[in-house]
Amino acid sequence: MLDTVNRSSRAFTFVLGRLSEGKTIVELRAYARALRGELQPPVWFTPEATGETPPRSSMTWVVPVAPGSKALACVTQGPPAAWVPAALAVGLPSRS
């Protein structure tokens, strides 16, 4: 499960995915800084789940992804367009 909260006046899209072998979140952040309005992910980032959170709202997403190290990016349309990537560890659900 993934909770998103959008306090802004623009919708944003989350993109949860995995980085290719040998790539790091630091490289994804550098890619995001160099975008200059481009919204396409790099070929070495494979999206596994996406969703849009409308302006001034919150949503809870249930996304079917395999456990492991992931990258999460919040993306806004322009102007200006922006990617905000972060590392995320996805674990197995706990059993009660």
VEXZANU-235099 format. One record per residue: residue number from 1; residue in one letter; x, y, z of N, C-alpha, C, O in turn. Coordinates in pm, 1 decimal, padded with zeros to 6 digits. Example, Ala and Ser with C-alpha at 12.3 -4.5 7.8 and 13.67 -1.06 7.14 Angstrom:
% residues 2
{num->1	residu->A	n_u->01319.0	n_v->-00569.0	n_w->00780.0	ca_u->01230.0	ca_v->-00450.0	ca_w->00780.0	c_u->01320.0	c_v->-00330.0	c_w->00780.0	o_u->01423.6	o_v->-00331.9	o_w->00846.5}
{num->2	residu->S	n_u->01285.0	n_v->-00225.0	n_w->00708.0	ca_u->01367.0	ca_v->-00106.0	ca_w->00714.0	c_u->01290.0	c_v->00003.0	c_w->00787.0	o_u->01340.9	o_v->00113.8	o_w->00803.9}
% end
This chain:
% residues 96
{num->1	residu->M	n_u->00084.7	n_v->-00118.0	n_w->00000.0	ca_u->00000.0	ca_v->00000.0	ca_w->00000.0	c_u->00088.8	c_v->00123.7	c_w->00000.0	o_u->00196.5	o_v->00126.7	o_w->00059.6}
{num->2	residu->L	n_u->00039.4	n_v->00224.8	n_w->-00068.8	ca_u->00112.6	ca_v->00349.8	ca_w->-00081.4	c_u->00013.3	c_v->00463.4	c_w->-00061.4	o_u->-00085.5	o_v->00473.4	o_w->-00134.1}
{num->3	residu->D	n_u->00038.9	n_v->00548.3	n_w->00036.1	ca_u->-00045.9	ca_v->00665.1	ca_w->00060.1	c_u->00017.1	c_v->00786.2	c_w->-00005.1	o_u->00136.8	o_v->00810.5	o_w->00010.5}
{num->4	residu->T	n_u->-00063.1	n_v->00862.7	n_w->-00078.3	ca_u->-00014.3	ca_v->00987.0	ca_w->-00137.2	c_u->-00100.2	c_v->01102.5	c_w->-00086.8	o_u->-00221.1	o_v->01087.7	o_w->-00068.9}
{num->5	residu->V	n_u->-00037.9	n_v->01216.3	n_w->-00064.3	ca_u->-00107.0	ca_v->01337.2	ca_w->-00020.3	c_u->-00061.2	c_v->01449.9	c_w->-00111.5	o_u->00058.5	o_v->01473.2	o_w->-00127.7}
{num->6	residu->N	n_u->-00156.9	n_v->01519.2	n_w->-00170.7	ca_u->-00125.8	ca_v->01629.1	ca_w->-00260.8	c_u->-00188.5	c_v->01756.7	c_w->-00206.3	o_u->-00310.6	o_v->01772.2	o_w->-00208.5}
{num->7	residu->R	n_u->-00106.6	n_v->01846.4	n_w->-00158.3	ca_u->-00156.1	ca_v->01972.4	ca_w->-00103.1	c_u->-00146.9	c_v->02085.9	c_w->-00205.1	o_u->-00179.8	o_v->02200.2	o_w->-00173.5}
{num->8	residu->S	n_u->-00103.2	n_v->02055.5	n_w->-00325.3	ca_u->-00082.9	ca_v->02159.0	ca_w->-00426.4	c_u->-00207.6	c_v->02177.8	c_w->-00513.3	o_u->-00307.5	o_v->02107.9	o_w->-00496.3}
{num->9	residu->S	n_u->-00200.1	n_v->02271.6	n_w->-00605.1	ca_u->-00311.9	ca_v->02300.1	ca_w->-00695.6	c_u->-00299.9	c_v->02224.0	c_w->-00827.4	o_u->-00383.9	o_v->02240.1	o_w->-00916.0}
{num->10	residu->R	n_u->-00195.5	n_v->02140.8	n_w->-00841.1	ca_u->-00178.3	ca_v->02059.6	ca_w->-00962.4	c_u->-00175.4	c_v->01912.2	c_w->-00926.2	o_u->-00126.2	o_v->01873.9	o_w->-00820.0}
{num->11	residu->A	n_u->-00228.7	n_v->01829.9	n_w->-01015.6	ca_u->-00222.1	ca_v->01685.2	ca_w->-00995.7	c_u->-00076.8	c_v->01638.5	c_w->-01007.5	o_u->00004.5	o_v->01702.7	o_w->-01074.1}
{num->12	residu->F	n_u->-00045.1	n_v->01527.3	n_w->-00942.9	ca_u->00084.5	ca_v->01465.0	ca_w->-00966.2	c_u->00065.0	c_v->01315.6	c_w->-00986.8	o_u->-00032.4	o_v->01256.3	o_w->-00940.3}
{num->13	residu->T	n_u->00158.8	n_v->01257.7	n_w->-01056.5	ca_u->00158.6	ca_v->01114.3	ca_w->-01083.4	c_u->00273.7	c_v->01051.4	c_w->-01008.8	o_u->00384.9	o_v->01104.1	o_w->-01010.4}
{num->14	residu->F	n_u->00248.6	n_v->00938.1	n_w->-00942.7	ca_u->00359.8	ca_v->00864.3	ca_w->-00885.0	c_u->00396.0	c_v->00753.5	c_w->-00982.9	o_u->00309.8	o_v->00696.4	o_w->-01049.6}
{num->15	residu->V	n_u->00523.7	n_v->00725.0	n_w->-00989.8	ca_u->00574.4	ca_v->00615.4	ca_w->-01072.1	c_u->00664.4	c_v->00532.0	c_w->-00982.0	o_u->00767.3	o_v->00579.7	o_w->-00934.2}
{num->16	residu->L	n_u->00625.3	n_v->00407.9	n_w->-00959.3	ca_u->00703.1	ca_v->00315.3	ca_w->-00877.4	c_u->00765.3	c_v->00214.4	c_w->-00972.0	o_u->00695.6	o_v->00154.0	o_w->-01053.5}
{num->17	residu->G	n_u->00895.6	n_v->00195.9	n_w->-00961.8	ca_u->00960.9	ca_v->00102.8	ca_w->-01053.2	c_u->01094.9	c_v->00056.3	c_w->-01002.0	o_u->01132.2	o_v->00079.1	o_w->-00886.9}
{num->18	residu->R	n_u->01165.8	n_v->-00009.7	n_w->-01091.2	ca_u->01297.4	ca_v->-00061.2	ca_w->-01052.9	c_u->01402.9	c_v->-00006.1	c_w->-01147.6	o_u->01377.4	o_v->00023.4	o_w->-01264.4}
{num->19	residu->L	n_u->01521.6	n_v->00006.3	n_w->-01091.9	ca_u->01636.6	ca_v->00051.7	ca_w->-01169.6	c_u->01707.6	c_v->-00068.8	c_w->-01228.2	o_u->01711.1	o_v->-00175.3	o_w->-01166.6}
{num->20	residu->S	n_u->01764.0	n_v->-00052.6	n_w->-01346.6	ca_u->01842.7	ca_v->-00159.7	ca_w->-01407.6	c_u->01965.2	c_v->-00189.7	c_w->-01322.6	o_u->02012.7	o_v->-00104.6	o_w->-01247.4}
{num->21	residu->E	n_u->02014.7	n_v->-00309.9	n_w->-01335.5	ca_u->02135.4	ca_v->-00352.8	ca_w->-01264.0	c_u->02246.6	c_v->-00250.6	c_w->-01283.2	o_u->02277.3	o_v->-00210.8	o_w->-01395.5}
{num->22	residu->G	n_u->02305.9	n_v->-00209.2	n_w->-01173.0	ca_u->02417.4	ca_v->-00115.1	ca_w->-01177.9	c_u->02376.8	c_v->00030.9	c_w->-01171.8	o_u->02463.4	o_v->00117.2	o_w->-01156.8}
{num->23	residu->K	n_u->02249.3	n_v->00061.5	n_w->-01182.7	ca_u->02202.5	ca_v->00199.7	ca_w->-01173.9	c_u->02161.4	c_v->00230.5	c_w->-01029.8	o_u->02123.9	o_v->00140.3	o_w->-00954.9}
{num->24	residu->T	n_u->02168.6	n_v->00357.5	n_w->-00992.0	ca_u->02140.1	ca_v->00396.2	ca_w->-00853.3	c_u->02037.5	c_v->00509.3	c_w->-00848.3	o_u->02008.6	o_v->00574.4	o_w->-00948.8}
{num->25	residu->I	n_u->01983.9	n_v->00530.4	n_w->-00729.2	ca_u->01891.1	ca_v->00641.3	ca_w->-00709.6	c_u->01962.0	c_v->00774.7	c_w->-00732.5	o_u->01898.7	o_v->00871.3	o_w->-00775.2}
{num->26	residu->V	n_u->02090.5	n_v->00781.5	n_w->-00705.1	ca_u->02167.8	ca_v->00903.8	ca_w->-00730.2	c_u->02165.6	c_v->00936.6	c_w->-00879.4	o_u->02151.5	o_v->01052.9	o_w->-00917.1}
{num->27	residu->E	n_u->02179.5	n_v->00834.8	n_w->-00964.3	ca_u->02174.5	ca_v->00857.3	ca_w->-01109.0	c_u->02034.3	c_v->00899.2	c_w->-01153.9	o_u->02020.4	o_v->00980.9	o_w->-01244.9}
{num->28	residu->L	n_u->01930.6	n_v->00843.9	n_w->-01090.9	ca_u->01794.8	ca_v->00884.3	ca_w->-01125.1	c_u->01770.3	c_v->01029.2	c_w->-01084.0	o_u->01703.7	o_v->01103.8	o_w->-01155.7}
{num->29	residu->R	n_u->01823.8	n_v->01069.0	n_w->-00969.3	ca_u->01810.6	ca_v->01209.5	ca_w->-00927.1	c_u->01884.1	c_v->01303.0	c_w->-01023.7	o_u->01833.4	o_v->01410.3	o_w->-01056.5}
{num->30	residu->A	n_u->02002.4	n_v->01263.0	n_w->-01069.0	ca_u->02077.2	ca_v->01344.3	ca_w->-01165.1	c_u->01999.5	c_v->01355.6	c_w->-01296.4	o_u->01995.3	o_v->01462.6	o_w->-01357.0}
{num->31	residu->Y	n_u->01938.6	n_v->01246.1	n_w->-01340.2	ca_u->01855.4	ca_v->01247.7	ca_w->-01459.7	c_u->01740.0	c_v->01345.8	c_w->-01441.3	o_u->01710.3	o_v->01424.9	o_w->-01530.9}
{num->32	residu->A	n_u->01675.0	n_v->01340.5	n_w->-01324.6	ca_u->01561.6	ca_v->01428.4	ca_w->-01297.4	c_u->01603.1	c_v->01575.2	c_w->-01300.1	o_u->01529.0	o_v->01659.4	o_w->-01350.9}
{num->33	residu->R	n_u->01720.5	n_v->01606.7	n_w->-01246.0	ca_u->01768.6	ca_v->01746.0	ca_w->-01246.4	c_u->01795.1	c_v->01795.1	c_w->-01387.5	o_u->01779.0	o_v->01913.9	o_w->-01415.4}
{num->34	residu->A	n_u->01835.3	n_v->01706.1	n_w->-01476.8	ca_u->01871.4	ca_v->01744.4	ca_w->-01613.6	c_u->01753.0	c_v->01740.9	c_w->-01710.6	o_u->01771.3	o_v->01768.5	o_w->-01829.2}
{num->35	residu->L	n_u->01633.4	n_v->01708.2	n_w->-01664.0	ca_u->01518.6	ca_v->01687.8	ca_w->-01753.5	c_u->01481.4	c_v->01809.2	c_w->-01837.6	o_u->01459.5	o_v->01797.1	o_w->-01958.2}
{num->36	residu->R	n_u->01474.4	n_v->01923.3	n_w->-01775.9	ca_u->01435.1	ca_v->02045.8	ca_w->-01844.8	c_u->01299.7	c_v->02030.2	c_w->-01915.7	o_u->01286.3	o_v->02062.4	o_w->-02033.7}
{num->37	residu->G	n_u->01200.3	n_v->01980.4	n_w->-01841.9	ca_u->01065.3	ca_v->01969.9	ca_w->-01896.3	c_u->01030.9	c_v->01835.1	c_w->-01958.4	o_u->00913.9	o_v->01809.8	o_w->-01987.0}
{num->38	residu->E	n_u->01127.0	n_v->01749.7	n_w->-01979.6	ca_u->01101.7	ca_v->01616.6	ca_w->-02035.6	c_u->01043.2	c_v->01526.8	c_w->-01927.7	o_u->01093.1	o_v->01524.4	o_w->-01815.2}
{num->39	residu->L	n_u->00937.9	n_v->01453.0	n_w->-01960.9	ca_u->00873.7	ca_v->01369.0	ca_w->-01860.6	c_u->00895.2	c_v->01220.3	c_w->-01883.2	o_u->00841.4	o_v->01139.1	o_w->-01807.9}
{num->40	residu->Q	n_u->00970.9	n_v->01182.6	n_w->-01983.0	ca_u->00995.3	ca_v->01041.1	ca_w->-02009.5	c_u->01099.5	c_v->00985.9	c_w->-01913.7	o_u->01203.7	o_v->01048.1	o_w->-01893.2}
{num->41	residu->P	n_u->01072.4	n_v->00868.2	n_w->-01853.8	ca_u->01173.8	ca_v->00807.4	ca_w->-01766.3	c_u->01290.6	c_v->00756.6	c_w->-01850.3	o_u->01274.2	o_v->00730.2	o_w->-01969.4}
{num->42	residu->P	n_u->01406.8	n_v->00742.8	n_w->-01790.0	ca_u->01519.9	ca_v->00686.8	ca_w->-01864.8	c_u->01494.1	c_v->00540.2	c_w->-01897.7	o_u->01414.8	o_v->00474.8	o_w->-01830.0}
{num->43	residu->V	n_u->01559.2	n_v->00488.5	n_w->-01999.6	ca_u->01537.8	ca_v->00349.7	ca_w->-02042.6	c_u->01580.4	c_v->00250.4	c_w->-01934.7	o_u->01538.5	o_v->00134.7	o_w->-01938.4}
{num->44	residu->W	n_u->01661.8	n_v->00292.5	n_w->-01839.7	ca_u->01710.1	ca_v->00203.0	ca_w->-01734.5	c_u->01623.4	c_v->00208.3	c_w->-01608.3	o_u->01661.4	o_v->00154.8	o_w->-01504.1}
{num->45	residu->F	n_u->01507.8	n_v->00272.4	n_w->-01617.9	ca_u->01408.4	ca_v->00273.3	ca_w->-01510.9	c_u->01281.8	c_v->00207.3	c_w->-01565.5	o_u->01222.3	o_v->00256.3	o_w->-01661.5}
{num->46	residu->T	n_u->01241.1	n_v->00096.4	n_w->-01504.4	ca_u->01124.1	ca_v->00021.7	ca_w->-01551.0	c_u->01006.1	c_v->00046.5	c_w->-01457.9	o_u->01005.8	o_v->-00002.0	o_w->-01344.7}
{num->47	residu->P	n_u->00905.1	n_v->00121.9	n_w->-01504.1	ca_u->00787.1	ca_v->00144.4	ca_w->-01420.9	c_u->00712.0	c_v->00014.2	c_w->-01393.1	o_u->00695.7	o_v->-00069.1	o_w->-01482.3}
{num->48	residu->E	n_u->00666.6	n_v->-00002.3	n_w->-01269.7	ca_u->00588.7	ca_v->-00119.9	ca_w->-01230.9	c_u->00447.5	c_v->-00081.8	c_w->-01187.3	o_u->00357.2	o_v->-00165.2	o_w->-01193.2}
{num->49	residu->A	n_u->00426.7	n_v->00041.2	n_w->-01144.1	ca_u->00294.2	ca_v->00087.8	ca_w->-01102.9	c_u->00292.2	c_v->00239.9	c_w->-01112.4	o_u->00392.7	o_v->00306.1	o_w->-01086.7}
{num->50	residu->T	n_u->00176.8	n_v->00294.5	n_w->-01149.5	ca_u->00159.5	ca_v->00439.5	ca_w->-01154.5	c_u->00019.3	c_v->00474.4	c_w->-01106.3	o_u->-00070.3	o_v->00390.0	o_w->-01105.2}
{num->51	residu->G	n_u->00002.1	n_v->00597.2	n_w->-01067.3	ca_u->-00129.5	ca_v->00647.7	ca_w->-01027.4	c_u->-00123.9	c_v->00797.9	c_w->-01015.4	o_u->-00017.8	o_v->00855.5	o_w->-00990.9}
{num->52	residu->E	n_u->-00238.7	n_v->00861.7	n_w->-01032.8	ca_u->-00244.5	ca_v->01006.9	ca_w->-01025.0	c_u->-00323.4	c_v->01050.2	c_w->-00902.0	o_u->-00430.1	o_v->00996.3	o_w->-00872.6}
{num->53	residu->T	n_u->-00269.3	n_v->01148.0	n_w->-00831.3	ca_u->-00337.6	ca_v->01205.7	ca_w->-00715.8	c_u->-00382.9	c_v->01346.4	c_w->-00754.0	o_u->-00300.0	o_v->01432.4	o_w->-00783.6}
{num->54	residu->P	n_u->-00514.7	n_v->01370.3	n_w->-00753.4	ca_u->-00567.1	ca_v->01501.5	ca_w->-00790.7	c_u->-00521.6	c_v->01611.1	c_w->-00693.5	o_u->-00474.0	o_v->01582.0	o_w->-00583.7}
{num->55	residu->P	n_u->-00537.0	n_v->01737.2	n_w->-00735.2	ca_u->-00502.2	ca_v->01848.9	ca_w->-00646.7	c_u->-00580.5	c_v->01843.4	c_w->-00515.5	o_u->-00697.4	o_v->01805.0	o_w->-00512.1}
{num->56	residu->R	n_u->-00513.3	n_v->01882.6	n_w->-00409.0	ca_u->-00573.8	ca_v->01894.4	ca_w->-00276.0	c_u->-00651.0	c_v->01769.3	c_w->-00234.9	o_u->-00767.4	o_v->01776.8	o_w->-00195.3}
{num->57	residu->S	n_u->-00584.8	n_v->01654.9	n_w->-00245.0	ca_u->-00650.0	ca_v->01528.7	ca_w->-00208.8	c_u->-00546.9	c_v->01430.7	c_w->-00155.3	o_u->-00426.5	o_v->01455.1	o_w->-00162.5}
{num->58	residu->S	n_u->-00595.3	n_v->01320.7	n_w->-00102.1	ca_u->-00507.3	ca_v->01211.6	ca_w->-00060.8	c_u->-00567.6	c_v->01082.6	c_w->-00113.8	o_u->-00689.2	o_v->01071.3	o_w->-00129.3}
{num->59	residu->M	n_u->-00481.9	n_v->00986.4	n_w->-00141.2	ca_u->-00526.5	ca_v->00858.7	ca_w->-00194.6	c_u->-00441.6	c_v->00747.4	c_w->-00135.7	o_u->-00324.9	o_v->00767.6	o_w->-00102.1}
{num->60	residu->T	n_u->-00500.9	n_v->00631.2	n_w->-00123.7	ca_u->-00427.7	ca_v->00511.4	ca_w->-00083.4	c_u->-00430.6	c_v->00416.1	c_w->-00201.4	o_u->-00537.0	o_v->00382.1	o_w->-00253.3}
{num->61	residu->W	n_u->-00312.6	n_v->00373.7	n_w->-00242.8	ca_u->-00297.5	ca_v->00286.2	ca_w->-00358.6	c_u->-00255.1	c_v->00148.2	c_w->-00312.0	o_u->-00170.4	o_v->00135.1	o_w->-00223.6}
{num->62	residu->V	n_u->-00313.2	n_v->00046.5	n_w->-00370.6	ca_u->-00268.5	ca_v->-00090.9	ca_w->-00350.3	c_u->-00206.5	c_v->-00131.7	c_w->-00482.9	o_u->-00275.7	o_v->-00146.5	o_w->-00583.6}
{num->63	residu->V	n_u->-00074.5	n_v->-00149.6	n_w->-00481.2	ca_u->-00003.3	ca_v->-00177.0	ca_w->-00606.0	c_u->00066.7	c_v->-00312.5	c_w->-00597.9	o_u->00138.7	o_v->-00339.3	o_w->-00501.7}
{num->64	residu->P	n_u->00046.3	n_v->-00397.6	n_w->-00697.7	ca_u->00107.7	ca_v->-00530.5	ca_w->-00697.5	c_u->00249.7	c_v->-00526.6	c_w->-00754.9	o_u->00267.9	o_v->-00532.2	o_w->-00876.5}
{num->65	residu->V	n_u->00348.7	n_v->-00517.2	n_w->-00668.2	ca_u->00488.6	ca_v->-00519.1	ca_w->-00711.3	c_u->00565.2	c_v->-00620.6	c_w->-00627.8	o_u->00529.2	o_v->-00649.2	o_w->-00513.6}
{num->66	residu->A	n_u->00670.2	n_v->-00673.8	n_w->-00686.0	ca_u->00754.9	ca_v->-00769.8	ca_w->-00615.6	c_u->00837.4	c_v->-00698.4	c_w->-00509.1	o_u->00872.7	o_v->-00581.8	o_w->-00526.4}
{num->67	residu->P	n_u->00868.6	n_v->-00767.4	n_w->-00398.6	ca_u->00954.4	ca_v->-00707.5	ca_w->-00296.2	c_u->01092.5	c_v->-00674.7	c_w->-00352.2	o_u->01137.3	o_v->-00733.8	o_w->-00450.5}
{num->68	residu->G	n_u->01157.6	n_v->-00580.7	n_w->-00288.5	ca_u->01293.7	ca_v->-00545.3	ca_w->-00326.8	c_u->01315.4	c_v->-00396.1	c_w->-00326.1	o_u->01229.8	o_v->-00319.5	o_w->-00281.9}
{num->69	residu->S	n_u->01430.5	n_v->-00355.5	n_w->-00375.6	ca_u->01465.1	ca_v->-00214.0	ca_w->-00383.1	c_u->01395.2	c_v->-00152.7	c_w->-00503.7	o_u->01401.9	o_v->-00205.6	o_w->-00614.7}
{num->70	residu->K	n_u->01329.2	n_v->-00042.5	n_w->-00480.6	ca_u->01253.7	ca_v->00026.4	ca_w->-00585.1	c_u->01291.5	c_v->00173.2	c_w->-00586.1	o_u->01357.7	o_v->00222.9	o_w->-00494.9}
{num->71	residu->A	n_u->01248.8	n_v->00240.7	n_w->-00689.7	ca_u->01258.9	ca_v->00385.7	ca_w->-00696.1	c_u->01118.0	c_v->00439.6	c_w->-00710.2	o_u->01036.6	o_v->00383.7	o_w->-00783.7}
{num->72	residu->L	n_u->01089.6	n_v->00546.2	n_w->-00641.0	ca_u->00959.4	ca_v->00611.0	ca_w->-00646.8	c_u->00982.4	c_v->00752.5	c_w->-00696.3	o_u->01066.5	o_v->00824.5	o_w->-00642.5}
{num->73	residu->A	n_u->00908.4	n_v->00792.8	n_w->-00798.3	ca_u->00919.0	ca_v->00929.3	ca_w->-00848.3	c_u->00781.2	c_v->00992.0	c_w->-00847.9	o_u->00684.3	o_v->00929.8	o_w->-00891.4}
{num->74	residu->C	n_u->00771.6	n_v->01114.7	n_w->-00799.2	ca_u->00650.3	ca_v->01193.7	ca_w->-00810.6	c_u->00672.5	c_v->01289.6	c_w->-00926.2	o_u->00772.5	o_v->01361.3	o_w->-00930.2}
{num->75	residu->V	n_u->00579.4	n_v->01290.7	n_w->-01019.7	ca_u->00596.2	ca_v->01365.2	ca_w->-01144.2	c_u->00481.9	c_v->01465.2	c_w->-01158.4	o_u->00365.4	o_v->01429.5	o_w->-01141.0}
{num->76	residu->T	n_u->00515.0	n_v->01590.5	n_w->-01190.0	ca_u->00413.0	ca_v->01691.1	ca_w->-01217.2	c_u->00426.2	c_v->01737.2	c_w->-01361.1	o_u->00536.5	o_v->01742.8	o_w->-01415.5}
{num->77	residu->Q	n_u->00314.2	n_v->01770.1	n_w->-01422.2	ca_u->00313.7	ca_v->01828.5	ca_w->-01556.1	c_u->00355.3	c_v->01973.8	c_w->-01545.0	o_u->00344.2	o_v->02033.1	o_w->-01437.7}
{num->78	residu->G	n_u->00402.2	n_v->02031.2	n_w->-01651.9	ca_u->00449.3	ca_v->02168.4	ca_w->-01649.2	c_u->00340.7	c_v->02268.7	c_w->-01678.1	o_u->00223.2	o_v->02233.7	o_w->-01688.4}
{num->79	residu->P	n_u->00380.0	n_v->02392.7	n_w->-01691.1	ca_u->00516.2	ca_v->02434.0	ca_w->-01660.3	c_u->00533.0	c_v->02467.0	c_w->-01512.2	o_u->00437.4	o_v->02515.6	o_w->-01451.6}
{num->80	residu->P	n_u->00642.9	n_v->02444.7	n_w->-01453.6	ca_u->00749.4	ca_v->02357.1	ca_w->-01504.4	c_u->00719.1	c_v->02212.2	c_w->-01468.3	o_u->00654.7	o_v->02184.9	o_w->-01367.0}
{num->81	residu->A	n_u->00764.7	n_v->02121.5	n_w->-01549.9	ca_u->00752.8	ca_v->01978.9	ca_w->-01519.7	c_u->00859.6	c_v->01942.2	c_w->-01417.6	o_u->00965.6	o_v->02004.8	o_w->-01413.0}
{num->82	residu->A	n_u->00832.4	n_v->01841.8	n_w->-01336.5	ca_u->00929.6	ca_v->01803.7	ca_w->-01233.5	c_u->00920.5	c_v->01655.5	c_w->-01201.7	o_u->00811.9	o_v->01597.7	o_w->-01199.3}
{num->83	residu->W	n_u->01034.5	n_v->01595.6	n_w->-01177.6	ca_u->01046.0	ca_v->01459.8	ca_w->-01123.5	c_u->01110.0	c_v->01474.0	c_w->-00987.1	o_u->01209.1	o_v->01545.6	o_w->-00972.5}
{num->84	residu->V	n_u->01055.0	n_v->01406.7	n_w->-00886.3	ca_u->01115.8	ca_v->01405.1	ca_w->-00754.0	c_u->01134.3	c_v->01258.5	c_w->-00715.3	o_u->01041.5	o_v->01196.7	o_w->-00663.2}
{num->85	residu->P	n_u->01253.1	n_v->01201.4	n_w->-00740.0	ca_u->01275.2	ca_v->01059.0	ca_w->-00711.6	c_u->01325.7	c_v->01033.1	c_w->-00569.6	o_u->01392.9	o_v->01116.2	o_w->-00508.3}
{num->86	residu->A	n_u->01290.6	n_v->00915.0	n_w->-00520.5	ca_u->01336.1	ca_v->00870.3	ca_w->-00388.3	c_u->01350.3	c_v->00719.0	c_w->-00390.2	o_u->01282.2	o_v->00650.0	o_w->-00466.1}
{num->87	residu->A	n_u->01439.5	n_v->00668.2	n_w->-00305.9	ca_u->01455.7	ca_v->00522.8	ca_w->-00291.2	c_u->01343.3	c_v->00470.4	c_w->-00202.8	o_u->01295.4	o_v->00540.1	o_w->-00113.4}
{num->88	residu->L	n_u->01301.9	n_v->00346.4	n_w->-00229.0	ca_u->01194.8	ca_v->00285.2	ca_w->-00153.0	c_u->01220.3	c_v->00135.8	c_w->-00143.4	o_u->01250.2	o_v->00070.8	o_w->-00243.5}
{num->89	residu->A	n_u->01208.4	n_v->00081.3	n_w->-00023.1	ca_u->01221.6	ca_v->-00063.7	ca_w->-00004.5	c_u->01082.3	c_v->-00123.2	c_w->00008.8	o_u->01004.1	o_v->-00080.8	o_w->00094.0}
{num->90	residu->V	n_u->01051.4	n_v->-00220.5	n_w->-00074.5	ca_u->00921.5	ca_v->-00286.9	ca_w->-00070.2	c_u->00940.4	c_v->-00422.4	c_w->-00003.7	o_u->01019.4	o_v->-00504.8	o_w->-00050.0}
{num->91	residu->G	n_u->00868.0	n_v->-00444.9	n_w->00104.5	ca_u->00878.8	ca_v->-00569.9	ca_w->00177.7	c_u->00753.6	c_v->-00655.3	c_w->00164.2	o_u->00653.5	o_v->-00612.4	o_w->00106.8}
{num->92	residu->L	n_u->00760.3	n_v->-00773.4	n_w->00216.3	ca_u->00644.8	ca_v->-00861.4	ca_w->00218.6	c_u->00550.9	c_v->-00819.3	c_w->00330.1	o_u->00597.1	o_v->-00769.4	o_w->00432.7}
{num->93	residu->P	n_u->00419.6	n_v->-00837.6	n_w->00313.5	ca_u->00327.1	ca_v->-00801.3	ca_w->00421.0	c_u->00352.0	c_v->-00885.9	c_w->00544.7	o_u->00387.5	o_v->-01003.3	o_w->00534.1}
{num->94	residu->S	n_u->00333.7	n_v->-00826.8	n_w->00661.2	ca_u->00351.4	ca_v->-00903.1	ca_w->00785.2	c_u->00230.1	c_v->-00991.0	c_w->00807.4	o_u->00118.3	o_v->-00957.3	o_w->00768.4}
{num->95	residu->R	n_u->00254.6	n_v->-01104.5	n_w->00871.1	ca_u->00145.3	ca_v->-01198.3	ca_w->00900.3	c_u->00111.8	c_v->-01189.0	c_w->01048.1	o_u->00200.2	o_v->-01188.6	o_w->01133.7}
{num->96	residu->S	n_u->-00015.2	n_v->-01181.8	n_w->01075.7	ca_u->-00059.3	ca_v->-01170.4	ca_w->01216.0	c_u->-00081.0	c_v->-01306.7	c_w->01276.4	o_u->-00118.2	o_v->-01317.1	o_w->01393.3}
% end
